[in-house]
Amino acid sequence: MRFQAHRGLKLIRGEGQYVWDSEGRRYLDAHTGHGAAFLGHRPRKVVDAIKEQLDKLMVASTTFSTDAMEDCLSSLGKILPSKLNNVYFQNSGAEAVELALKLAFKATGRRGLLSFKNGFHGRTLGALSVTWNREYREGLPLLRAEFGEFNDISSADLINDETAAVILEPVQGEGGIEPSRRDFLVELRRACDEAGAVLIFDEVQCGFGRTGATWAHQSRGVEPDILIAGKSIASGFPISLVAAKDWVIEGLRAGFHGSTHGGNPLACAALKASIELFIEENVPEAARKMGKSLASMISEYAELKGEGLMLGVRVKQPGRAIRSLQASGVLALKAGEDMVRLLPPYCITEEDCSFLSGRLRRVLSEQSS
C-alpha cells in the first residue's frame, strides 16, 4: 500500500548533507526524511555505535535492564530539562503522542483536549484527534478535541476544569512553519496551572537543536509538563521519547503502557551516539548560524518564516516549486498551503546555502514569469 505521493526518485545512498539517486545524481537534502536526518546522513559516530551494538545485543524487552538503555538515559540527562526526568521510549512521534495523551488522561481523570489550528501530531487515532488537517481526520472515530487559534492568547480561555491536556508544537511544521510567540506560551502555561491541565510540547520536528536551541520551548522560557521528541534524536534511527514531570506519572502501575521495540538496544546506541555528536559539534549553534545565513540569502527575494534550520518560503505553487527544485538538485517538502519547507541538516556549508538559495531564486523567478 502507498499512502503518500511518490517523488519519482529511488534514493540509493546518503552522506552528510547529500543523497544520491539510482542514476548517480547528487542532491542537496533539505527534506532529510521529514527532518529526521538533521545530524546528516550516516554520521560516522552513530554508524559505529550501531555496528558495535549489533555484536552485543539487538533485542531486549523493557522488563529487563540493558547497558544500552542505561547509558542512553544517562546521556539524555545532559540535554533534557531537569524537571522532565521521567523518560519512556517509543518508536515514532505518533506513538509518543499517544502515550503523552494517555498520561494526561490518567493524571487528570479528564478527557478534554485542546490543540491548535494547523497543528500536526501524527496519523494514529489519538494523534489524529489533535491534528488539524481535516483530510487526515475524515471518516475516523476520534477523541474529542477543540482547536484554538495558534498564537492567540485568548485561546487560553478554552482551558477549563474538563481539560486533560493542551498540546502544541512550539514551532509548527507541516501546518506552515509558524513559530510560537512567548506571550502565547506563557498564557497557556498560566491557564494550565490554574486548571490543573497537562501542557504538552510536541518537539518531534522542531526539537533537538533544529531551531537554534536544544529545545524550541527553551528560547521562550516556558517549560511543559510533557516533552515529546523523535525524528532526528537518533540520527533518523527509529526511536522517540516522552519526558514527563513527576506529578504526571504519580500513581501509575506496571502494565499501564508498553512497547515491544521501544528503547531497543540498537536504537538506544544510536541515540546515545547522536547526543554525543550533538554536544561535541554544538549542533544548536551550528543550526542558528547556518539558518541565519540561509535566511539572509533567501529574504532578498522571498518571504520566509521559521527559526534556525526550520524554514518556510512562501510560494504560489509549492508543489510545482518542489518538483522544480528536485530537478535542479535540491530536495525540499511542502508546509501548509503556500510554503516550501526547508529542513537541511546542521552540517550544511555556506556553499550549500548559496547553492540552495540560487536554485530557489531561479524556481521562483520561473513561476513569476
C-alpha positions as CSV (number, residue, x, y, z in Angstrom):
1,M,0.0,0.0,0.0
2,R,1.1,3.5,-0.7
3,F,-0.5,6.4,1.1
4,Q,1.8,9.2,0.1
5,A,2.6,10.7,-3.4
6,H,5.8,9.3,-4.9
7,R,8.5,11.8,-5.7
8,G,9.8,9.8,-8.7
9,L,13.2,9.1,-7.2
10,K,14.9,6.0,-6.0
11,L,17.4,7.0,-3.4
12,I,20.5,4.8,-3.0
13,R,22.9,6.4,-0.7
14,G,23.3,9.3,1.7
15,E,26.4,11.1,3.1
16,G,26.3,14.2,5.3
17,Q,24.0,16.8,3.6
18,Y,23.7,14.9,0.3
19,V,21.8,11.9,-1.1
20,W,22.3,10.1,-4.4
21,D,19.6,8.5,-6.7
22,S,19.7,5.3,-8.7
23,E,21.1,7.3,-11.7
24,G,24.1,8.5,-9.7
25,R,22.8,12.1,-9.4
26,R,23.6,14.0,-6.2
27,Y,21.0,16.1,-4.3
28,L,21.4,18.7,-1.5
29,D,18.9,17.3,1.0
30,A,16.7,19.9,2.6
31,H,14.0,17.3,3.1
32,T,16.0,14.9,5.4
33,G,13.2,12.4,5.7
34,H,10.8,15.0,7.2
35,G,13.6,16.3,9.3
36,A,14.9,13.0,10.6
37,A,18.4,13.3,9.2
38,F,19.2,16.6,10.9
39,L,22.6,15.3,12.0
40,G,23.3,14.4,8.4
41,H,23.1,11.1,6.6
42,R,25.1,8.2,8.2
43,P,27.2,10.2,10.8
44,R,30.2,8.0,11.4
45,K,29.9,8.1,15.2
46,V,26.4,6.8,15.1
47,V,27.1,4.2,12.4
48,D,30.0,2.9,14.5
49,A,27.8,2.8,17.7
50,I,25.1,0.8,15.9
51,K,27.7,-1.7,14.5
52,E,29.3,-2.1,17.9
53,Q,25.9,-2.8,19.5
54,L,25.0,-5.3,16.8
55,D,27.8,-7.5,18.1
56,K,26.4,-7.4,21.6
57,L,22.6,-7.4,21.9
58,M,19.9,-6.4,19.3
59,V,16.6,-7.1,21.1
60,A,15.5,-7.0,24.7
61,S,12.2,-6.4,26.5
62,T,11.9,-3.4,28.7
63,T,11.2,-5.7,31.5
64,F,15.0,-6.2,31.6
65,S,17.7,-3.6,32.1
66,T,20.4,-3.2,29.4
67,D,23.6,-1.3,29.3
68,A,22.5,0.4,26.1
69,M,19.4,1.9,27.7
70,E,21.1,2.9,30.9
71,D,23.9,4.6,29.0
72,C,21.3,6.3,26.8
73,L,19.3,7.6,29.7
74,S,22.5,9.0,31.3
75,S,23.3,10.9,28.1
76,L,19.7,12.2,27.9
77,G,20.2,13.8,31.3
78,K,22.7,16.2,29.7
79,I,20.2,17.7,27.3
80,L,16.7,17.3,28.9
81,P,15.3,19.9,31.2
82,S,15.9,18.7,34.8
83,K,12.3,18.5,35.8
84,L,11.4,16.3,32.8
85,N,13.2,13.4,34.4
86,N,10.8,10.5,33.7
87,V,11.5,9.1,30.2
88,Y,9.8,6.4,28.2
89,F,10.9,5.3,24.8
90,Q,8.7,4.7,21.8
91,N,9.5,4.1,18.1
92,S,7.8,7.1,16.4
93,G,6.5,10.5,17.0
94,A,2.9,9.4,16.7
95,E,3.4,6.6,19.3
96,A,4.9,9.2,21.7
97,V,1.9,11.4,21.2
98,E,-0.4,8.5,22.1
99,L,1.5,7.9,25.3
100,A,1.5,11.6,26.2
101,L,-2.3,11.8,25.8
102,K,-2.7,8.6,27.9
103,L,-0.6,10.1,30.7
104,A,-2.6,13.3,30.6
105,F,-5.9,11.4,30.8
106,K,-4.6,9.3,33.7
107,A,-3.0,12.2,35.6
108,T,-6.1,14.4,35.5
109,G,-9.0,12.0,35.2
110,R,-10.4,14.1,32.4
111,R,-11.0,13.7,28.7
112,G,-10.9,17.2,27.2
113,L,-8.2,18.1,24.8
114,L,-7.1,21.4,23.3
115,S,-4.9,21.6,20.2
116,F,-4.4,24.3,17.6
117,K,-5.3,25.1,14.0
118,N,-2.6,23.9,11.6
119,G,-1.0,21.7,14.2
120,F,0.3,18.3,13.3
121,H,0.9,15.4,15.7
122,G,0.7,12.2,13.7
123,R,-1.7,9.9,12.0
124,T,-2.6,7.3,14.6
125,L,-6.1,7.7,16.1
126,G,-5.1,9.6,19.2
127,A,-2.6,11.8,17.4
128,L,-5.0,12.5,14.6
129,S,-7.5,13.6,17.2
130,V,-5.3,16.6,17.9
131,T,-4.1,17.1,14.3
132,W,-5.8,19.9,12.4
133,N,-5.9,18.7,8.8
134,R,-9.5,17.6,8.1
135,E,-8.5,15.4,5.2
136,Y,-6.5,13.2,7.5
137,R,-9.3,13.1,10.1
138,E,-12.3,12.4,7.8
139,G,-14.4,9.4,8.5
140,L,-12.5,8.2,11.6
141,P,-13.7,7.8,15.2
142,L,-11.5,10.2,17.1
143,L,-11.2,11.6,20.6
144,R,-12.9,14.8,21.4
145,A,-10.7,17.8,20.9
146,E,-11.1,21.6,20.5
147,F,-8.8,23.6,18.2
148,G,-7.8,27.1,19.2
149,E,-6.1,29.8,17.2
150,F,-2.4,29.4,17.3
151,N,-0.5,32.4,18.8
152,D,-3.8,33.9,20.0
153,I,-3.6,34.3,23.8
154,S,-7.4,34.2,24.0
155,S,-7.2,30.5,23.2
156,A,-6.2,30.1,26.8
157,D,-9.8,30.8,27.7
158,L,-10.7,27.4,26.2
159,I,-8.8,25.7,29.1
160,N,-11.1,24.7,31.9
161,D,-11.7,22.0,34.6
162,E,-12.6,19.5,31.9
163,T,-9.3,19.9,30.0
164,A,-6.9,17.0,30.4
165,A,-4.2,18.3,28.1
166,V,-3.1,21.2,25.9
167,I,-0.8,20.0,23.1
168,L,1.1,22.1,20.5
169,E,4.3,22.4,18.5
170,P,6.5,25.3,19.7
171,V,7.2,25.8,16.0
172,Q,4.5,24.4,13.8
173,G,6.0,22.3,11.0
174,E,3.6,20.7,8.5
175,G,1.0,23.5,9.1
176,G,3.2,26.2,7.7
177,I,6.4,26.8,9.7
178,E,4.8,29.0,12.4
179,P,6.9,29.9,15.4
180,S,5.0,30.3,18.7
181,R,5.2,33.7,20.5
182,R,6.4,33.7,24.1
183,D,3.4,35.6,25.4
184,F,1.2,32.9,23.9
185,L,3.0,30.0,25.7
186,V,3.2,32.0,28.9
187,E,-0.6,32.4,28.9
188,L,-1.1,28.7,28.1
189,R,1.2,27.7,31.0
190,R,-0.7,30.0,33.4
191,A,-4.1,28.6,32.3
192,C,-2.9,25.0,32.6
193,D,-1.6,25.6,36.0
194,E,-4.8,27.2,37.2
195,A,-7.0,24.4,35.7
196,G,-4.7,21.5,36.6
197,A,-4.3,20.5,32.9
198,V,-1.2,19.0,31.4
199,L,0.8,21.1,29.0
200,I,2.4,19.0,26.2
201,F,5.1,20.3,23.8
202,D,5.5,18.2,20.7
203,E,9.1,18.8,19.6
204,V,9.3,15.8,17.3
205,Q,10.3,18.1,14.4
206,C,11.4,21.4,15.9
207,G,13.4,19.9,18.8
208,F,17.0,18.6,19.2
209,G,18.7,21.8,18.0
210,R,17.0,22.4,14.7
211,T,15.7,25.9,15.7
212,G,19.0,27.0,17.2
213,A,18.1,26.0,20.8
214,T,18.4,22.5,22.2
215,W,14.6,22.5,22.6
216,A,12.5,25.2,20.8
217,H,10.5,25.9,24.0
218,Q,13.6,26.9,25.9
219,S,14.1,30.1,23.8
220,R,10.6,31.1,25.1
221,G,11.3,30.4,28.7
222,V,8.2,28.2,29.2
223,E,8.5,24.6,30.3
224,P,5.9,21.9,29.6
225,D,4.7,19.1,31.8
226,I,5.5,16.6,29.0
227,L,8.0,16.9,26.2
228,I,7.8,14.7,23.1
229,A,10.9,14.2,20.9
230,G,11.7,12.0,17.9
231,K,12.8,12.0,14.3
232,S,16.3,13.3,14.5
233,I,17.3,12.4,18.1
234,A,19.0,9.2,16.9
235,S,20.1,10.5,13.5
236,G,16.9,9.0,11.9
237,F,17.1,5.6,13.6
238,P,13.5,4.9,14.7
239,I,13.1,6.0,18.3
240,S,11.1,8.6,20.1
241,L,10.6,9.6,23.7
242,V,8.2,11.1,26.2
243,A,9.7,13.0,29.1
244,A,7.4,13.9,31.9
245,K,7.4,15.7,35.3
246,D,7.0,13.7,38.4
247,W,3.4,14.8,39.1
248,V,2.2,13.5,35.7
249,I,3.2,9.9,36.5
250,E,2.3,9.7,40.1
251,G,0.3,6.5,40.9
252,L,0.9,4.7,37.6
253,R,1.1,1.0,37.9
254,A,3.0,-1.6,36.0
255,G,1.3,-2.5,32.7
256,F,-0.1,1.0,32.1
257,H,1.8,1.1,28.9
258,G,4.3,-1.0,26.9
259,S,6.3,-1.2,23.7
260,T,7.9,-4.3,22.2
261,H,10.6,-2.4,20.4
262,G,10.6,1.0,22.2
263,G,14.1,1.6,23.6
264,N,15.6,-1.4,22.0
265,P,19.4,-1.7,22.3
266,L,20.2,-0.6,18.7
267,A,18.0,2.5,18.9
268,C,19.5,3.4,22.3
269,A,23.0,3.0,21.0
270,A,22.1,5.3,18.1
271,L,20.5,7.9,20.4
272,K,23.5,7.9,22.8
273,A,25.9,8.4,20.0
274,S,23.7,11.1,18.4
275,I,23.7,13.0,21.7
276,E,27.5,12.8,22.0
277,L,27.7,14.2,18.4
278,F,25.1,16.9,19.3
279,I,27.2,18.1,22.2
280,E,30.6,17.8,20.5
281,E,29.5,19.7,17.4
282,N,27.4,22.3,19.3
283,V,24.6,21.5,16.9
284,P,22.2,24.2,18.1
285,E,24.8,26.9,17.4
286,A,25.6,25.5,14.0
287,A,21.8,25.4,13.2
288,R,21.5,29.0,14.4
289,K,24.5,30.2,12.4
290,M,23.7,28.4,9.1
291,G,20.0,29.1,9.4
292,K,20.7,32.8,9.8
293,S,23.0,32.7,6.7
294,L,20.4,30.8,4.6
295,A,17.6,33.0,5.7
296,S,19.6,36.2,4.9
297,M,20.1,34.9,1.3
298,I,16.5,33.9,0.7
299,S,15.0,37.0,2.3
300,E,16.5,39.1,-0.5
301,Y,13.9,37.8,-2.9
302,A,11.2,35.9,-1.0
303,E,9.1,35.9,2.2
304,L,10.1,33.3,4.7
305,K,9.4,32.3,8.3
306,G,11.0,30.0,10.8
307,E,13.9,29.6,13.1
308,G,17.4,28.1,12.7
309,L,17.3,25.4,10.0
310,M,13.5,25.1,10.1
311,L,12.4,27.5,7.4
312,G,9.4,28.0,5.2
313,V,9.4,30.1,2.0
314,R,6.1,31.4,0.7
315,V,5.4,30.5,-2.9
316,K,2.3,30.5,-5.1
317,Q,2.5,26.9,-6.2
318,P,4.6,24.9,-3.7
319,G,4.1,21.5,-5.4
320,R,5.4,22.8,-8.6
321,A,8.3,24.6,-6.9
322,I,9.3,21.4,-5.1
323,R,9.3,19.4,-8.3
324,S,11.4,22.1,-10.0
325,L,13.9,22.2,-7.0
326,Q,14.2,18.4,-7.2
327,A,15.0,18.7,-11.0
328,S,17.7,21.2,-10.1
329,G,19.3,19.1,-7.4
330,V,17.6,20.2,-4.2
331,L,15.1,18.1,-2.1
332,A,12.5,20.0,-0.1
333,L,8.9,19.5,1.0
334,K,5.6,21.3,1.5
335,A,4.2,23.0,4.5
336,G,0.7,24.4,4.7
337,E,-0.9,25.6,1.5
338,D,1.7,28.0,0.3
339,M,5.0,27.1,1.8
340,V,8.1,25.3,0.6
341,R,9.6,23.8,3.8
342,L,13.4,23.6,4.1
343,L,14.8,21.2,6.7
344,P,18.5,20.8,5.9
345,P,21.0,19.1,8.2
346,Y,23.2,21.1,10.6
347,C,26.3,20.2,8.6
348,I,25.4,22.3,5.5
349,T,28.0,24.8,4.5
350,E,27.9,28.4,3.2
351,E,28.4,27.0,-0.3
352,D,25.4,24.7,0.2
353,C,23.3,27.6,1.4
354,S,24.3,29.6,-1.7
355,F,23.5,26.7,-4.0
356,L,20.1,26.1,-2.4
357,S,19.2,29.8,-2.4
358,G,20.3,30.2,-6.1
359,R,18.2,27.2,-7.2
360,L,15.2,28.5,-5.2
361,R,15.6,32.0,-6.6
362,R,15.6,30.6,-10.2
363,V,12.5,28.5,-9.5
364,L,10.5,31.4,-8.0
365,S,11.6,33.6,-11.0
366,E,10.3,31.0,-13.4
367,Q,7.0,30.8,-11.5
368,S,6.5,34.6,-11.7
369,S,7.4,34.9,-15.4
